[in-house]
Amino acid sequence: MVQSKKDLFGAVFAEFLATALFIWIGCGAAISSNTWHSGNTNPEVGSVVGIALAFGFGISVLAYGIGHVSGGHINPAVTFSFLIRGEMSFASAIMYMLAQFFGAFIGALFLYASVVGLTTGCEGNTADQIDDGANVRLCSASCTLDENDVFGDCGAPFGLGANTVSGAIGQGSAFIAELIGTFVLVFTVLMAAVHKSNGSGPNAAPIAIGWSVMLAHLVLVPLTGCGINPARTFGPAIVALISGTNTFIRGAWVYYTAPFAGSLCATLSYEIIFKHVPTVGEEAVTKRPPRSSSVVGNIPQGLSTRFNPAALTEDA
């Protein structure tokens, strides 16, 4: 069996790359959907659906892409679940999380490079001088406004889709909403990809996981922008801050605490209640070949059937 630092490096790099692409896809869709229409600063139904689809399909596609290499976590809250379940060493989990946070930053950096030109027509103009409502919306969300109602310095367009707590809800409500959204995601990962008697089939888990992300976004985008992933919050926030947009404002703490709390609750529910509970048709299901703990069931030859990043350094 080949278990080496090279295998761990490949897994960590896969997490880095997938998280970078996830940010570019999801937050890119958030910017694009807001650029298309005029109106007030509240998200419209079409925008919310488009954003939810981008994040949901994005995570599904990327989980298929790297699941056989790293397990397809793409989220520190998911990695945290595997850590507390004892399937990863502390060192491996930290490496995964660092790769995810850094990947989110790089993904946001490339997204900023892709959309920075959107605010070119804002600076030095008033709202009346800008040609349509969509551009007014863009400038209002991305630029400062002086005492003469002239748009001044512009930061990242729409803050690169950085998460913010809506003024319509309290920070406690935002914490609960983010906790439940993350619970839905991690619980789906554990039940659809990890549970030995799940009914999703060996390669269908990423579809269910993508749907869970999509559903969480449909609920949470108007409330918190839908974090449920500390790396997803971190990357755009840092790049937007560098560009001149302060994204570390009211409720920022929610996005770095609630996902881990939700992951803990989902993991405890799985371990205490669902892991050993007999399931419908379990007798037939147990005749299947052994299942992987990664998001995608097919593990490359040379890695253990139950992928464990902690084991990759044992014989290095």
C-alpha positions as a Markdown table, in Angstrom:
| # | Residue | x | y | z |
|---|---|---|---|---|
| 1 | Met | 0.0 | 0.0 | 0.0 |
| 2 | Val | 1.4 | 3.4 | -1.0 |
| 3 | Gln | 1.1 | 5.9 | 1.8 |
| 4 | Ser | 3.5 | 8.8 | 1.6 |
| 5 | Lys | 3.9 | 12.5 | 2.0 |
| 6 | Lys | 3.4 | 12.7 | -1.8 |
| 7 | Asp | -0.1 | 11.4 | -1.4 |
| 8 | Leu | -0.9 | 13.8 | 1.4 |
| 9 | Phe | 0.5 | 16.7 | -0.7 |
| 10 | Gly | -1.8 | 15.7 | -3.6 |
| 11 | Ala | -4.8 | 15.6 | -1.3 |
| 12 | Val | -4.0 | 19.0 | 0.3 |
| 13 | Phe | -3.4 | 20.6 | -3.1 |
| 14 | Ala | -6.7 | 19.1 | -4.4 |
| 15 | Glu | -8.5 | 20.9 | -1.5 |
| 16 | Phe | -6.6 | 24.1 | -2.3 |
| 17 | Leu | -7.5 | 24.0 | -6.0 |
| 18 | Ala | -11.2 | 23.0 | -5.5 |
| 19 | Thr | -11.8 | 25.7 | -2.9 |
| 20 | Ala | -10.3 | 28.3 | -5.1 |
| 21 | Leu | -12.5 | 27.2 | -8.0 |
| 22 | Phe | -15.5 | 27.0 | -5.7 |
| 23 | Ile | -15.1 | 30.7 | -4.7 |
| 24 | Trp | -14.6 | 31.8 | -8.3 |
| 25 | Ile | -17.8 | 30.0 | -9.3 |
| 26 | Gly | -20.1 | 30.8 | -6.4 |
| 27 | Cys | -19.1 | 34.3 | -5.6 |
| 28 | Gly | -18.7 | 35.0 | -9.3 |
| 29 | Ala | -22.3 | 34.1 | -9.8 |
| 30 | Ala | -23.3 | 36.4 | -6.9 |
| 31 | Ile | -21.6 | 39.3 | -8.6 |
| 32 | Ser | -23.0 | 38.5 | -12.0 |
| 33 | Ser | -26.6 | 38.0 | -10.8 |
| 34 | Asn | -26.5 | 41.4 | -9.1 |
| 35 | Thr | -25.0 | 43.1 | -12.1 |
| 36 | Trp | -27.8 | 42.0 | -14.4 |
| 37 | His | -30.7 | 43.9 | -12.8 |
| 38 | Ser | -31.6 | 47.2 | -11.4 |
| 39 | Gly | -33.6 | 48.0 | -8.3 |
| 40 | Asn | -33.0 | 48.2 | -4.6 |
| 41 | Thr | -30.1 | 46.6 | -2.7 |
| 42 | Asn | -32.2 | 43.6 | -1.6 |
| 43 | Pro | -31.6 | 40.3 | -3.5 |
| 44 | Glu | -34.3 | 39.4 | -6.1 |
| 45 | Val | -35.8 | 35.9 | -6.4 |
| 46 | Gly | -33.9 | 35.2 | -9.7 |
| 47 | Ser | -30.6 | 36.3 | -8.2 |
| 48 | Val | -31.1 | 34.1 | -5.1 |
| 49 | Val | -31.9 | 31.1 | -7.3 |
| 50 | Gly | -29.0 | 31.7 | -9.6 |
| 51 | Ile | -26.6 | 32.0 | -6.6 |
| 52 | Ala | -27.9 | 28.9 | -5.0 |
| 53 | Leu | -27.6 | 26.9 | -8.2 |
| 54 | Ala | -24.0 | 28.1 | -8.7 |
| 55 | Phe | -22.9 | 27.2 | -5.2 |
| 56 | Gly | -24.8 | 23.9 | -5.2 |
| 57 | Phe | -23.7 | 22.7 | -8.7 |
| 58 | Gly | -20.2 | 24.0 | -8.0 |
| 59 | Ile | -19.7 | 21.9 | -4.9 |
| 60 | Ser | -21.2 | 18.8 | -6.6 |
| 61 | Val | -18.9 | 19.1 | -9.7 |
| 62 | Leu | -15.8 | 19.8 | -7.6 |
| 63 | Ala | -16.6 | 16.9 | -5.2 |
| 64 | Tyr | -16.7 | 14.6 | -8.2 |
| 65 | Gly | -13.4 | 16.1 | -9.4 |
| 66 | Ile | -11.4 | 15.6 | -6.3 |
| 67 | Gly | -13.3 | 13.2 | -4.1 |
| 68 | His | -11.1 | 10.2 | -5.1 |
| 69 | Val | -8.0 | 12.2 | -4.2 |
| 70 | Ser | -8.8 | 14.0 | -0.9 |
| 71 | Gly | -12.3 | 13.1 | 0.0 |
| 72 | Gly | -13.7 | 16.3 | -1.4 |
| 73 | His | -14.2 | 18.3 | 1.8 |
| 74 | Ile | -13.8 | 21.9 | 0.3 |
| 75 | Asn | -14.9 | 23.3 | 3.7 |
| 76 | Pro | -13.2 | 23.5 | 7.1 |
| 77 | Ala | -16.5 | 22.6 | 8.8 |
| 78 | Val | -16.5 | 19.3 | 6.9 |
| 79 | Thr | -12.9 | 18.6 | 7.7 |
| 80 | Phe | -13.7 | 19.4 | 11.3 |
| 81 | Ser | -16.3 | 16.6 | 11.3 |
| 82 | Phe | -13.8 | 14.1 | 10.0 |
| 83 | Leu | -11.3 | 15.2 | 12.6 |
| 84 | Ile | -13.6 | 14.8 | 15.6 |
| 85 | Arg | -14.8 | 11.4 | 14.2 |
| 86 | Gly | -11.1 | 10.3 | 14.4 |
| 87 | Glu | -10.7 | 9.8 | 10.6 |
| 88 | Met | -8.0 | 12.4 | 10.3 |
| 89 | Ser | -5.1 | 13.3 | 12.5 |
| 90 | Phe | -4.9 | 16.8 | 13.9 |
| 91 | Ala | -2.0 | 17.7 | 11.7 |
| 92 | Ser | -3.7 | 16.4 | 8.5 |
| 93 | Ala | -6.9 | 18.4 | 9.4 |
| 94 | Ile | -4.9 | 21.6 | 9.9 |
| 95 | Met | -3.2 | 21.1 | 6.6 |
| 96 | Tyr | -6.6 | 20.6 | 4.9 |
| 97 | Met | -8.0 | 23.7 | 6.6 |
| 98 | Leu | -5.0 | 25.9 | 5.7 |
| 99 | Ala | -5.3 | 24.7 | 2.1 |
| 100 | Gln | -9.0 | 25.6 | 2.0 |
| 101 | Phe | -8.5 | 29.1 | 3.5 |
| 102 | Phe | -5.6 | 29.8 | 1.2 |
| 103 | Gly | -7.5 | 28.4 | -1.8 |
| 104 | Ala | -10.4 | 30.7 | -1.0 |
| 105 | Phe | -8.1 | 33.7 | -0.9 |
| 106 | Ile | -6.5 | 32.8 | -4.2 |
| 107 | Gly | -10.0 | 32.1 | -5.8 |
| 108 | Ala | -11.2 | 35.5 | -4.6 |
| 109 | Leu | -8.1 | 37.2 | -5.9 |
| 110 | Phe | -8.7 | 35.7 | -9.4 |
| 111 | Leu | -12.3 | 36.7 | -9.2 |
| 112 | Tyr | -11.4 | 40.2 | -8.3 |
| 113 | Ala | -9.1 | 40.3 | -11.3 |
| 114 | Ser | -12.0 | 39.1 | -13.5 |
| 115 | Val | -14.5 | 41.8 | -12.4 |
| 116 | Val | -12.4 | 44.8 | -11.3 |
| 117 | Gly | -13.3 | 46.7 | -14.4 |
| 118 | Leu | -17.0 | 46.7 | -13.6 |
| 119 | Thr | -16.7 | 49.9 | -11.5 |
| 120 | Thr | -14.7 | 51.8 | -14.1 |
| 121 | Gly | -17.7 | 54.2 | -14.9 |
| 122 | Cys | -18.6 | 54.9 | -11.3 |
| 123 | Glu | -15.9 | 57.2 | -9.9 |
| 124 | Gly | -16.5 | 60.9 | -10.4 |
| 125 | Asn | -20.2 | 60.5 | -11.4 |
| 126 | Thr | -23.5 | 60.9 | -9.7 |
| 127 | Ala | -26.3 | 58.4 | -9.9 |
| 128 | Asp | -28.1 | 60.7 | -12.4 |
| 129 | Gln | -25.1 | 60.6 | -14.7 |
| 130 | Ile | -24.9 | 56.8 | -14.8 |
| 131 | Asp | -26.8 | 55.3 | -17.7 |
| 132 | Asp | -29.0 | 52.6 | -16.1 |
| 133 | Gly | -30.2 | 51.2 | -12.8 |
| 134 | Ala | -28.0 | 48.2 | -12.8 |
| 135 | Asn | -24.9 | 50.4 | -12.9 |
| 136 | Val | -26.3 | 52.6 | -10.2 |
| 137 | Arg | -26.8 | 49.5 | -8.0 |
| 138 | Leu | -23.3 | 48.4 | -8.7 |
| 139 | Cys | -21.8 | 51.8 | -7.9 |
| 140 | Ser | -23.9 | 52.2 | -4.7 |
| 141 | Ala | -22.8 | 48.8 | -3.4 |
| 142 | Ser | -19.1 | 49.2 | -4.4 |
| 143 | Cys | -18.1 | 52.8 | -4.1 |
| 144 | Thr | -18.0 | 55.6 | -1.5 |
| 145 | Leu | -20.4 | 58.6 | -1.9 |
| 146 | Asp | -19.3 | 62.1 | -1.0 |
| 147 | Glu | -21.3 | 65.1 | 0.3 |
| 148 | Asn | -22.2 | 66.0 | -3.3 |
| 149 | Asp | -23.6 | 62.5 | -4.0 |
| 150 | Val | -20.6 | 61.8 | -6.3 |
| 151 | Phe | -19.2 | 58.3 | -6.3 |
| 152 | Gly | -15.7 | 58.3 | -5.1 |
| 153 | Asp | -13.2 | 55.4 | -4.4 |
| 154 | Cys | -14.5 | 52.0 | -5.4 |
| 155 | Gly | -13.6 | 48.7 | -3.9 |
| 156 | Ala | -14.3 | 45.2 | -5.1 |
| 157 | Pro | -17.6 | 45.0 | -7.1 |
| 158 | Phe | -20.4 | 44.0 | -4.7 |
| 159 | Gly | -17.6 | 43.2 | -2.1 |
| 160 | Leu | -16.9 | 40.1 | -4.1 |
| 161 | Gly | -20.0 | 38.5 | -2.6 |
| 162 | Ala | -18.6 | 38.6 | 0.9 |
| 163 | Asn | -21.0 | 37.5 | 3.6 |
| 164 | Thr | -22.8 | 40.1 | 5.7 |
| 165 | Val | -25.6 | 39.8 | 8.2 |
| 166 | Ser | -28.8 | 41.4 | 7.1 |
| 167 | Gly | -29.9 | 44.4 | 9.1 |
| 168 | Ala | -33.3 | 42.8 | 9.3 |
| 169 | Ile | -32.1 | 40.0 | 11.7 |
| 170 | Gly | -30.1 | 40.0 | 14.9 |
| 171 | Gln | -26.7 | 38.4 | 15.2 |
| 172 | Gly | -28.1 | 35.6 | 17.4 |
| 173 | Ser | -30.6 | 34.7 | 14.6 |
| 174 | Ala | -27.8 | 34.8 | 12.1 |
| 175 | Phe | -25.8 | 32.4 | 14.3 |
| 176 | Ile | -28.7 | 29.9 | 14.5 |
| 177 | Ala | -29.4 | 30.2 | 10.8 |
| 178 | Glu | -25.7 | 29.5 | 9.9 |
| 179 | Leu | -25.5 | 26.7 | 12.4 |
| 180 | Ile | -28.6 | 24.9 | 10.9 |
| 181 | Gly | -27.4 | 25.5 | 7.3 |
| 182 | Thr | -24.1 | 23.9 | 8.2 |
| 183 | Phe | -25.9 | 21.1 | 10.0 |
| 184 | Val | -27.8 | 20.3 | 6.8 |
| 185 | Leu | -24.6 | 20.1 | 4.8 |
| 186 | Val | -22.5 | 18.0 | 7.2 |
| 187 | Phe | -25.4 | 15.7 | 8.1 |
| 188 | Thr | -25.9 | 15.1 | 4.3 |
| 189 | Val | -22.2 | 14.3 | 3.9 |
| 190 | Leu | -22.2 | 11.8 | 6.7 |
| 191 | Met | -25.4 | 10.1 | 5.8 |
| 192 | Ala | -25.0 | 10.1 | 2.0 |
| 193 | Ala | -21.2 | 9.6 | 1.7 |
| 194 | Val | -20.0 | 8.0 | 4.9 |
| 195 | His | -22.8 | 5.8 | 6.3 |
| 196 | Lys | -22.2 | 2.2 | 5.3 |
| 197 | Ser | -25.9 | 1.6 | 4.5 |
| 198 | Asn | -26.7 | 4.8 | 2.7 |
| 199 | Gly | -29.0 | 4.4 | -0.3 |
| 200 | Ser | -27.3 | 7.0 | -2.6 |
| 201 | Gly | -25.1 | 4.6 | -4.5 |
| 202 | Pro | -21.3 | 4.8 | -4.6 |
| 203 | Asn | -21.0 | 7.9 | -6.8 |
| 204 | Ala | -24.3 | 9.7 | -6.2 |
| 205 | Ala | -23.3 | 11.4 | -2.9 |
| 206 | Pro | -22.0 | 14.6 | -4.5 |
| 207 | Ile | -25.4 | 15.2 | -6.0 |
| 208 | Ala | -27.1 | 15.1 | -2.6 |
| 209 | Ile | -24.3 | 17.2 | -1.1 |
| 210 | Gly | -24.7 | 19.8 | -3.8 |
| 211 | Trp | -28.4 | 19.9 | -3.3 |
| 212 | Ser | -27.9 | 20.5 | 0.5 |
| 213 | Val | -25.7 | 23.5 | -0.3 |
| 214 | Met | -28.2 | 24.8 | -2.8 |
| 215 | Leu | -31.1 | 24.5 | -0.3 |
| 216 | Ala | -29.1 | 26.2 | 2.4 |
| 217 | His | -28.4 | 29.1 | 0.0 |
| 218 | Leu | -32.1 | 29.4 | -1.0 |
| 219 | Val | -32.9 | 30.0 | 2.7 |
| 220 | Leu | -29.8 | 32.0 | 3.9 |
| 221 | Val | -28.8 | 34.3 | 1.0 |
| 222 | Pro | -31.2 | 37.0 | 2.0 |
| 223 | Leu | -30.4 | 36.6 | 5.7 |
| 224 | Thr | -26.6 | 36.1 | 5.9 |
| 225 | Gly | -25.4 | 35.7 | 2.4 |
| 226 | Cys | -25.1 | 32.0 | 3.3 |
| 227 | Gly | -21.6 | 31.2 | 4.7 |
| 228 | Ile | -21.8 | 27.6 | 6.1 |
| 229 | Asn | -18.1 | 27.5 | 5.2 |
| 230 | Pro | -15.5 | 29.6 | 7.0 |
| 231 | Ala | -13.1 | 29.5 | 4.0 |
| 232 | Arg | -15.8 | 30.8 | 1.7 |
| 233 | Thr | -16.4 | 33.7 | 4.0 |
| 234 | Phe | -12.7 | 34.4 | 4.6 |
| 235 | Gly | -11.3 | 34.6 | 1.0 |
| 236 | Pro | -13.7 | 37.2 | -0.4 |
| 237 | Ala | -13.6 | 39.2 | 2.8 |
| 238 | Ile | -9.8 | 39.5 | 2.8 |
| 239 | Val | -9.5 | 40.4 | -0.9 |
| 240 | Ala | -12.4 | 42.9 | -0.6 |
| 241 | Leu | -10.7 | 44.4 | 2.4 |
| 242 | Ile | -7.4 | 44.8 | 0.4 |
| 243 | Ser | -9.4 | 46.5 | -2.4 |
| 244 | Gly | -10.8 | 49.1 | 0.0 |
| 245 | Thr | -14.1 | 47.5 | 1.1 |
| 246 | Asn | -14.5 | 46.8 | 4.8 |
| 247 | Thr | -16.2 | 43.5 | 5.1 |
| 248 | Phe | -15.3 | 42.7 | 8.7 |
| 249 | Ile | -18.4 | 44.4 | 10.1 |
| 250 | Arg | -21.5 | 43.5 | 12.1 |
| 251 | Gly | -21.8 | 39.8 | 12.7 |
| 252 | Ala | -18.5 | 38.8 | 11.2 |
| 253 | Trp | -17.8 | 36.4 | 14.1 |
| 254 | Val | -20.9 | 34.3 | 13.1 |
| 255 | Tyr | -19.2 | 32.9 | 10.0 |
| 256 | Tyr | -16.2 | 31.6 | 11.9 |
| 257 | Thr | -18.1 | 30.0 | 14.8 |
| 258 | Ala | -21.6 | 28.8 | 13.7 |
| 259 | Pro | -20.3 | 26.4 | 10.9 |
| 260 | Phe | -18.1 | 24.6 | 13.4 |
| 261 | Ala | -20.9 | 24.4 | 15.9 |
| 262 | Gly | -23.2 | 23.1 | 13.2 |
| 263 | Ser | -20.6 | 20.5 | 12.1 |
| 264 | Leu | -20.2 | 19.4 | 15.7 |
| 265 | Cys | -24.0 | 19.0 | 16.2 |
| 266 | Ala | -24.4 | 17.0 | 12.9 |
| 267 | Thr | -21.4 | 14.8 | 13.7 |
| 268 | Leu | -22.7 | 14.0 | 17.2 |
| 269 | Ser | -26.1 | 13.2 | 15.8 |
| 270 | Tyr | -24.6 | 10.8 | 13.3 |
| 271 | Glu | -22.2 | 9.1 | 15.8 |
| 272 | Ile | -24.7 | 8.8 | 18.7 |
| 273 | Ile | -28.0 | 8.1 | 16.8 |
| 274 | Phe | -27.6 | 7.2 | 13.2 |
| 275 | Lys | -24.3 | 5.4 | 12.8 |
| 276 | His | -25.4 | 2.1 | 14.2 |
| 277 | Val | -29.1 | 2.2 | 13.8 |
| 278 | Pro | -30.4 | -0.6 | 11.6 |
| 279 | Thr | -31.7 | 0.8 | 8.3 |
| 280 | Val | -34.4 | -0.3 | 5.8 |
| 281 | Gly | -33.0 | -3.1 | 3.7 |
| 282 | Glu | -29.8 | -3.2 | 5.6 |
| 283 | Glu | -29.4 | -6.9 | 5.1 |
| 284 | Ala | -29.3 | -6.5 | 1.4 |
| 285 | Val | -27.1 | -3.4 | 1.6 |
| 286 | Thr | -24.5 | -5.1 | 3.6 |
| 287 | Lys | -23.7 | -7.4 | 0.7 |
| 288 | Arg | -22.3 | -4.5 | -1.3 |
| 289 | Pro | -18.5 | -4.0 | -1.6 |
| 290 | Pro | -16.9 | -1.9 | 1.2 |
| 291 | Arg | -17.7 | 1.8 | 0.9 |
| 292 | Ser | -15.3 | 4.8 | 1.1 |
| 293 | Ser | -15.5 | 7.6 | 3.6 |
| 294 | Ser | -14.8 | 10.1 | 0.8 |
| 295 | Val | -17.5 | 12.0 | -1.0 |
| 296 | Val | -16.9 | 10.0 | -4.1 |
| 297 | Gly | -16.7 | 6.2 | -3.6 |
| 298 | Asn | -13.9 | 5.3 | -6.1 |
| 299 | Ile | -10.5 | 5.6 | -4.4 |
| 300 | Pro | -7.4 | 5.3 | -6.6 |
| 301 | Gln | -5.4 | 2.2 | -6.4 |
| 302 | Gly | -2.7 | 2.7 | -3.8 |
| 303 | Leu | -4.8 | 4.4 | -1.2 |
| 304 | Ser | -6.8 | 2.6 | 1.4 |
| 305 | Thr | -10.5 | 1.8 | 0.7 |
| 306 | Arg | -11.4 | 4.1 | 3.6 |
| 307 | Phe | -9.4 | 7.2 | 2.8 |
| 308 | Asn | -7.7 | 8.5 | 5.8 |
| 309 | Pro | -5.3 | 11.5 | 5.4 |
| 310 | Ala | -3.9 | 10.8 | 8.8 |
| 311 | Ala | -2.4 | 7.5 | 7.5 |
| 312 | Leu | -0.6 | 9.2 | 4.6 |
| 313 | Thr | 2.2 | 10.2 | 6.8 |
| 314 | Glu | 2.7 | 7.0 | 8.7 |
| 315 | Asp | 5.2 | 5.4 | 6.3 |
| 316 | Ala | 6.6 | 8.6 | 4.9 |
